[in-house]
Amino acid sequence: MKRKLGNVSFGGNWSEDILTSDQLNSVLDFLDTVAARCADEDMRGDRLEDALAYVSGHIEKGDMLAVALRDALAMTSSWQRQEAVIRAVRLIKSSVREV
């Protein structure tokens, strides 16, 4: 996407807004996947850390929300883990709507 918009030189910051929106949607989609799969798969790893770094840097109280999601993913009971992850992802999404 950055390459596609690299040569655009119109006024305003609409191209940056598109990139930010695209990144945010990608992160939120991935977090939905994490919530759906975390009962059966260990979803922790580089991709999750990249997503949580984005959350920390772009969402109000993102650091706290990222910690909550990491803590949820560390739970040993699969059903408790999934419930806690779903709650954390919902909090992240509701924080995005408030901004």
Chimera marker file (.cmm) of the C-alpha trace (Angstrom):
<marker_set name="trace">
<marker id="1" x="0.000" y="0.000" z="0.000" r="1" g="1" b="0" radius="0.5"/>
<marker id="2" x="2.831" y="2.411" z="0.846" r="1" g="1" b="0" radius="0.5"/>
<marker id="3" x="4.401" y="1.763" z="-2.546" r="1" g="1" b="0" radius="0.5"/>
<marker id="4" x="1.108" y="2.419" z="-4.326" r="1" g="1" b="0" radius="0.5"/>
<marker id="5" x="0.673" y="5.776" z="-2.616" r="1" g="1" b="0" radius="0.5"/>
<marker id="6" x="4.343" y="6.784" z="-2.709" r="1" g="1" b="0" radius="0.5"/>
<marker id="7" x="4.078" y="8.925" z="-5.844" r="1" g="1" b="0" radius="0.5"/>
<marker id="8" x="0.896" y="10.731" z="-4.831" r="1" g="1" b="0" radius="0.5"/>
<marker id="9" x="1.537" y="14.384" z="-4.057" r="1" g="1" b="0" radius="0.5"/>
<marker id="10" x="-1.873" y="15.900" z="-3.419" r="1" g="1" b="0" radius="0.5"/>
<marker id="11" x="-2.435" y="18.214" z="-0.487" r="1" g="1" b="0" radius="0.5"/>
<marker id="12" x="-3.609" y="16.971" z="2.868" r="1" g="1" b="0" radius="0.5"/>
<marker id="13" x="-2.783" y="13.862" z="4.768" r="1" g="1" b="0" radius="0.5"/>
<marker id="14" x="-5.410" y="11.566" z="3.310" r="1" g="1" b="0" radius="0.5"/>
<marker id="15" x="-2.832" y="9.037" z="2.085" r="1" g="1" b="0" radius="0.5"/>
<marker id="16" x="-1.370" y="8.723" z="5.586" r="1" g="1" b="0" radius="0.5"/>
<marker id="17" x="-4.897" y="8.296" z="6.964" r="1" g="1" b="0" radius="0.5"/>
<marker id="18" x="-5.528" y="5.477" z="4.477" r="1" g="1" b="0" radius="0.5"/>
<marker id="19" x="-2.312" y="3.738" z="5.531" r="1" g="1" b="0" radius="0.5"/>
<marker id="20" x="-3.132" y="4.135" z="9.220" r="1" g="1" b="0" radius="0.5"/>
<marker id="21" x="-6.674" y="2.859" z="8.690" r="1" g="1" b="0" radius="0.5"/>
<marker id="22" x="-5.384" y="-0.090" z="6.647" r="1" g="1" b="0" radius="0.5"/>
<marker id="23" x="-2.828" y="-0.976" z="9.336" r="1" g="1" b="0" radius="0.5"/>
<marker id="24" x="-5.411" y="-0.674" z="12.099" r="1" g="1" b="0" radius="0.5"/>
<marker id="25" x="-7.881" y="-2.909" z="10.251" r="1" g="1" b="0" radius="0.5"/>
<marker id="26" x="-5.142" y="-5.468" z="9.657" r="1" g="1" b="0" radius="0.5"/>
<marker id="27" x="-4.200" y="-5.487" z="13.356" r="1" g="1" b="0" radius="0.5"/>
<marker id="28" x="-7.831" y="-5.790" z="14.471" r="1" g="1" b="0" radius="0.5"/>
<marker id="29" x="-8.472" y="-8.623" z="12.008" r="1" g="1" b="0" radius="0.5"/>
<marker id="30" x="-5.421" y="-10.449" z="13.323" r="1" g="1" b="0" radius="0.5"/>
<marker id="31" x="-6.552" y="-9.961" z="16.943" r="1" g="1" b="0" radius="0.5"/>
<marker id="32" x="-9.932" y="-11.456" z="15.992" r="1" g="1" b="0" radius="0.5"/>
<marker id="33" x="-8.045" y="-14.465" z="14.631" r="1" g="1" b="0" radius="0.5"/>
<marker id="34" x="-6.048" y="-14.703" z="17.855" r="1" g="1" b="0" radius="0.5"/>
<marker id="35" x="-9.270" y="-14.711" z="19.875" r="1" g="1" b="0" radius="0.5"/>
<marker id="36" x="-10.812" y="-17.394" z="17.664" r="1" g="1" b="0" radius="0.5"/>
<marker id="37" x="-7.818" y="-19.732" z="17.721" r="1" g="1" b="0" radius="0.5"/>
<marker id="38" x="-6.216" y="-19.195" z="21.141" r="1" g="1" b="0" radius="0.5"/>
<marker id="39" x="-8.067" y="-22.069" z="22.832" r="1" g="1" b="0" radius="0.5"/>
<marker id="40" x="-6.411" y="-24.580" z="20.509" r="1" g="1" b="0" radius="0.5"/>
<marker id="41" x="-3.209" y="-22.834" z="19.383" r="1" g="1" b="0" radius="0.5"/>
<marker id="42" x="-0.459" y="-20.826" z="21.042" r="1" g="1" b="0" radius="0.5"/>
<marker id="43" x="-0.897" y="-17.523" z="19.223" r="1" g="1" b="0" radius="0.5"/>
<marker id="44" x="2.037" y="-15.810" z="20.918" r="1" g="1" b="0" radius="0.5"/>
<marker id="45" x="4.943" y="-14.855" z="18.692" r="1" g="1" b="0" radius="0.5"/>
<marker id="46" x="6.431" y="-12.126" z="16.540" r="1" g="1" b="0" radius="0.5"/>
<marker id="47" x="3.225" y="-11.348" z="14.665" r="1" g="1" b="0" radius="0.5"/>
<marker id="48" x="1.310" y="-10.885" z="17.913" r="1" g="1" b="0" radius="0.5"/>
<marker id="49" x="4.084" y="-8.704" z="19.329" r="1" g="1" b="0" radius="0.5"/>
<marker id="50" x="3.988" y="-6.554" z="16.179" r="1" g="1" b="0" radius="0.5"/>
<marker id="51" x="0.219" y="-6.171" z="16.546" r="1" g="1" b="0" radius="0.5"/>
<marker id="52" x="0.521" y="-5.296" z="20.236" r="1" g="1" b="0" radius="0.5"/>
<marker id="53" x="3.276" y="-2.785" z="19.476" r="1" g="1" b="0" radius="0.5"/>
<marker id="54" x="0.850" y="-1.108" z="17.076" r="1" g="1" b="0" radius="0.5"/>
<marker id="55" x="-1.868" y="-1.143" z="19.756" r="1" g="1" b="0" radius="0.5"/>
<marker id="56" x="0.544" y="0.375" z="22.288" r="1" g="1" b="0" radius="0.5"/>
<marker id="57" x="1.633" y="3.096" z="19.904" r="1" g="1" b="0" radius="0.5"/>
<marker id="58" x="-1.695" y="4.064" z="18.358" r="1" g="1" b="0" radius="0.5"/>
<marker id="59" x="-4.477" y="3.430" z="20.871" r="1" g="1" b="0" radius="0.5"/>
<marker id="60" x="-5.134" y="5.287" z="24.081" r="1" g="1" b="0" radius="0.5"/>
<marker id="61" x="-4.191" y="3.050" z="27.031" r="1" g="1" b="0" radius="0.5"/>
<marker id="62" x="-2.705" y="0.684" z="24.460" r="1" g="1" b="0" radius="0.5"/>
<marker id="63" x="0.127" y="-0.397" z="26.759" r="1" g="1" b="0" radius="0.5"/>
<marker id="64" x="-2.352" y="-1.511" z="29.406" r="1" g="1" b="0" radius="0.5"/>
<marker id="65" x="-4.526" y="-3.287" z="26.827" r="1" g="1" b="0" radius="0.5"/>
<marker id="66" x="-1.513" y="-5.082" z="25.366" r="1" g="1" b="0" radius="0.5"/>
<marker id="67" x="-0.516" y="-6.334" z="28.825" r="1" g="1" b="0" radius="0.5"/>
<marker id="68" x="-4.070" y="-7.568" z="29.415" r="1" g="1" b="0" radius="0.5"/>
<marker id="69" x="-3.986" y="-9.527" z="26.153" r="1" g="1" b="0" radius="0.5"/>
<marker id="70" x="-0.564" y="-11.021" z="26.914" r="1" g="1" b="0" radius="0.5"/>
<marker id="71" x="-1.745" y="-12.040" z="30.389" r="1" g="1" b="0" radius="0.5"/>
<marker id="72" x="-4.880" y="-13.595" z="28.918" r="1" g="1" b="0" radius="0.5"/>
<marker id="73" x="-2.850" y="-15.629" z="26.442" r="1" g="1" b="0" radius="0.5"/>
<marker id="74" x="-0.685" y="-16.971" z="29.278" r="1" g="1" b="0" radius="0.5"/>
<marker id="75" x="-3.631" y="-18.604" z="31.070" r="1" g="1" b="0" radius="0.5"/>
<marker id="76" x="-3.409" y="-22.381" z="31.233" r="1" g="1" b="0" radius="0.5"/>
<marker id="77" x="-7.112" y="-23.225" z="30.982" r="1" g="1" b="0" radius="0.5"/>
<marker id="78" x="-8.098" y="-23.076" z="27.310" r="1" g="1" b="0" radius="0.5"/>
<marker id="79" x="-11.670" y="-21.870" z="27.884" r="1" g="1" b="0" radius="0.5"/>
<marker id="80" x="-10.604" y="-19.245" z="30.454" r="1" g="1" b="0" radius="0.5"/>
<marker id="81" x="-7.825" y="-18.141" z="28.090" r="1" g="1" b="0" radius="0.5"/>
<marker id="82" x="-10.243" y="-17.719" z="25.204" r="1" g="1" b="0" radius="0.5"/>
<marker id="83" x="-12.788" y="-15.818" z="27.292" r="1" g="1" b="0" radius="0.5"/>
<marker id="84" x="-10.105" y="-13.479" z="28.628" r="1" g="1" b="0" radius="0.5"/>
<marker id="85" x="-8.634" y="-12.917" z="25.144" r="1" g="1" b="0" radius="0.5"/>
<marker id="86" x="-12.072" y="-12.152" z="23.707" r="1" g="1" b="0" radius="0.5"/>
<marker id="87" x="-12.621" y="-9.589" z="26.488" r="1" g="1" b="0" radius="0.5"/>
<marker id="88" x="-9.210" y="-8.001" z="25.854" r="1" g="1" b="0" radius="0.5"/>
<marker id="89" x="-9.816" y="-7.784" z="22.099" r="1" g="1" b="0" radius="0.5"/>
<marker id="90" x="-13.238" y="-6.213" z="22.709" r="1" g="1" b="0" radius="0.5"/>
<marker id="91" x="-11.606" y="-3.613" z="24.975" r="1" g="1" b="0" radius="0.5"/>
<marker id="92" x="-9.050" y="-2.820" z="22.288" r="1" g="1" b="0" radius="0.5"/>
<marker id="93" x="-11.780" y="-2.445" z="19.666" r="1" g="1" b="0" radius="0.5"/>
<marker id="94" x="-13.907" y="-0.249" z="21.926" r="1" g="1" b="0" radius="0.5"/>
<marker id="95" x="-10.875" y="1.960" z="22.608" r="1" g="1" b="0" radius="0.5"/>
<marker id="96" x="-10.403" y="2.419" z="18.863" r="1" g="1" b="0" radius="0.5"/>
<marker id="97" x="-14.012" y="3.597" z="18.432" r="1" g="1" b="0" radius="0.5"/>
<marker id="98" x="-13.593" y="6.136" z="21.239" r="1" g="1" b="0" radius="0.5"/>
<marker id="99" x="-10.602" y="7.830" z="19.585" r="1" g="1" b="0" radius="0.5"/>
<link id1="1" id2="2" r="1" g="1" b="0" radius="0.2"/>
<link id1="2" id2="3" r="1" g="1" b="0" radius="0.2"/>
<link id1="3" id2="4" r="1" g="1" b="0" radius="0.2"/>
<link id1="4" id2="5" r="1" g="1" b="0" radius="0.2"/>
<link id1="5" id2="6" r="1" g="1" b="0" radius="0.2"/>
<link id1="6" id2="7" r="1" g="1" b="0" radius="0.2"/>
<link id1="7" id2="8" r="1" g="1" b="0" radius="0.2"/>
<link id1="8" id2="9" r="1" g="1" b="0" radius="0.2"/>
<link id1="9" id2="10" r="1" g="1" b="0" radius="0.2"/>
<link id1="10" id2="11" r="1" g="1" b="0" radius="0.2"/>
<link id1="11" id2="12" r="1" g="1" b="0" radius="0.2"/>
<link id1="12" id2="13" r="1" g="1" b="0" radius="0.2"/>
<link id1="13" id2="14" r="1" g="1" b="0" radius="0.2"/>
<link id1="14" id2="15" r="1" g="1" b="0" radius="0.2"/>
<link id1="15" id2="16" r="1" g="1" b="0" radius="0.2"/>
<link id1="16" id2="17" r="1" g="1" b="0" radius="0.2"/>
<link id1="17" id2="18" r="1" g="1" b="0" radius="0.2"/>
<link id1="18" id2="19" r="1" g="1" b="0" radius="0.2"/>
<link id1="19" id2="20" r="1" g="1" b="0" radius="0.2"/>
<link id1="20" id2="21" r="1" g="1" b="0" radius="0.2"/>
<link id1="21" id2="22" r="1" g="1" b="0" radius="0.2"/>
<link id1="22" id2="23" r="1" g="1" b="0" radius="0.2"/>
<link id1="23" id2="24" r="1" g="1" b="0" radius="0.2"/>
<link id1="24" id2="25" r="1" g="1" b="0" radius="0.2"/>
<link id1="25" id2="26" r="1" g="1" b="0" radius="0.2"/>
<link id1="26" id2="27" r="1" g="1" b="0" radius="0.2"/>
<link id1="27" id2="28" r="1" g="1" b="0" radius="0.2"/>
<link id1="28" id2="29" r="1" g="1" b="0" radius="0.2"/>
<link id1="29" id2="30" r="1" g="1" b="0" radius="0.2"/>
<link id1="30" id2="31" r="1" g="1" b="0" radius="0.2"/>
<link id1="31" id2="32" r="1" g="1" b="0" radius="0.2"/>
<link id1="32" id2="33" r="1" g="1" b="0" radius="0.2"/>
<link id1="33" id2="34" r="1" g="1" b="0" radius="0.2"/>
<link id1="34" id2="35" r="1" g="1" b="0" radius="0.2"/>
<link id1="35" id2="36" r="1" g="1" b="0" radius="0.2"/>
<link id1="36" id2="37" r="1" g="1" b="0" radius="0.2"/>
<link id1="37" id2="38" r="1" g="1" b="0" radius="0.2"/>
<link id1="38" id2="39" r="1" g="1" b="0" radius="0.2"/>
<link id1="39" id2="40" r="1" g="1" b="0" radius="0.2"/>
<link id1="40" id2="41" r="1" g="1" b="0" radius="0.2"/>
<link id1="41" id2="42" r="1" g="1" b="0" radius="0.2"/>
<link id1="42" id2="43" r="1" g="1" b="0" radius="0.2"/>
<link id1="43" id2="44" r="1" g="1" b="0" radius="0.2"/>
<link id1="44" id2="45" r="1" g="1" b="0" radius="0.2"/>
<link id1="45" id2="46" r="1" g="1" b="0" radius="0.2"/>
<link id1="46" id2="47" r="1" g="1" b="0" radius="0.2"/>
<link id1="47" id2="48" r="1" g="1" b="0" radius="0.2"/>
<link id1="48" id2="49" r="1" g="1" b="0" radius="0.2"/>
<link id1="49" id2="50" r="1" g="1" b="0" radius="0.2"/>
<link id1="50" id2="51" r="1" g="1" b="0" radius="0.2"/>
<link id1="51" id2="52" r="1" g="1" b="0" radius="0.2"/>
<link id1="52" id2="53" r="1" g="1" b="0" radius="0.2"/>
<link id1="53" id2="54" r="1" g="1" b="0" radius="0.2"/>
<link id1="54" id2="55" r="1" g="1" b="0" radius="0.2"/>
<link id1="55" id2="56" r="1" g="1" b="0" radius="0.2"/>
<link id1="56" id2="57" r="1" g="1" b="0" radius="0.2"/>
<link id1="57" id2="58" r="1" g="1" b="0" radius="0.2"/>
<link id1="58" id2="59" r="1" g="1" b="0" radius="0.2"/>
<link id1="59" id2="60" r="1" g="1" b="0" radius="0.2"/>
<link id1="60" id2="61" r="1" g="1" b="0" radius="0.2"/>
<link id1="61" id2="62" r="1" g="1" b="0" radius="0.2"/>
<link id1="62" id2="63" r="1" g="1" b="0" radius="0.2"/>
<link id1="63" id2="64" r="1" g="1" b="0" radius="0.2"/>
<link id1="64" id2="65" r="1" g="1" b="0" radius="0.2"/>
<link id1="65" id2="66" r="1" g="1" b="0" radius="0.2"/>
<link id1="66" id2="67" r="1" g="1" b="0" radius="0.2"/>
<link id1="67" id2="68" r="1" g="1" b="0" radius="0.2"/>
<link id1="68" id2="69" r="1" g="1" b="0" radius="0.2"/>
<link id1="69" id2="70" r="1" g="1" b="0" radius="0.2"/>
<link id1="70" id2="71" r="1" g="1" b="0" radius="0.2"/>
<link id1="71" id2="72" r="1" g="1" b="0" radius="0.2"/>
<link id1="72" id2="73" r="1" g="1" b="0" radius="0.2"/>
<link id1="73" id2="74" r="1" g="1" b="0" radius="0.2"/>
<link id1="74" id2="75" r="1" g="1" b="0" radius="0.2"/>
<link id1="75" id2="76" r="1" g="1" b="0" radius="0.2"/>
<link id1="76" id2="77" r="1" g="1" b="0" radius="0.2"/>
<link id1="77" id2="78" r="1" g="1" b="0" radius="0.2"/>
<link id1="78" id2="79" r="1" g="1" b="0" radius="0.2"/>
<link id1="79" id2="80" r="1" g="1" b="0" radius="0.2"/>
<link id1="80" id2="81" r="1" g="1" b="0" radius="0.2"/>
<link id1="81" id2="82" r="1" g="1" b="0" radius="0.2"/>
<link id1="82" id2="83" r="1" g="1" b="0" radius="0.2"/>
<link id1="83" id2="84" r="1" g="1" b="0" radius="0.2"/>
<link id1="84" id2="85" r="1" g="1" b="0" radius="0.2"/>
<link id1="85" id2="86" r="1" g="1" b="0" radius="0.2"/>
<link id1="86" id2="87" r="1" g="1" b="0" radius="0.2"/>
<link id1="87" id2="88" r="1" g="1" b="0" radius="0.2"/>
<link id1="88" id2="89" r="1" g="1" b="0" radius="0.2"/>
<link id1="89" id2="90" r="1" g="1" b="0" radius="0.2"/>
<link id1="90" id2="91" r="1" g="1" b="0" radius="0.2"/>
<link id1="91" id2="92" r="1" g="1" b="0" radius="0.2"/>
<link id1="92" id2="93" r="1" g="1" b="0" radius="0.2"/>
<link id1="93" id2="94" r="1" g="1" b="0" radius="0.2"/>
<link id1="94" id2="95" r="1" g="1" b="0" radius="0.2"/>
<link id1="95" id2="96" r="1" g="1" b="0" radius="0.2"/>
<link id1="96" id2="97" r="1" g="1" b="0" radius="0.2"/>
<link id1="97" id2="98" r="1" g="1" b="0" radius="0.2"/>
<link id1="98" id2="99" r="1" g="1" b="0" radius="0.2"/>
</marker_set>
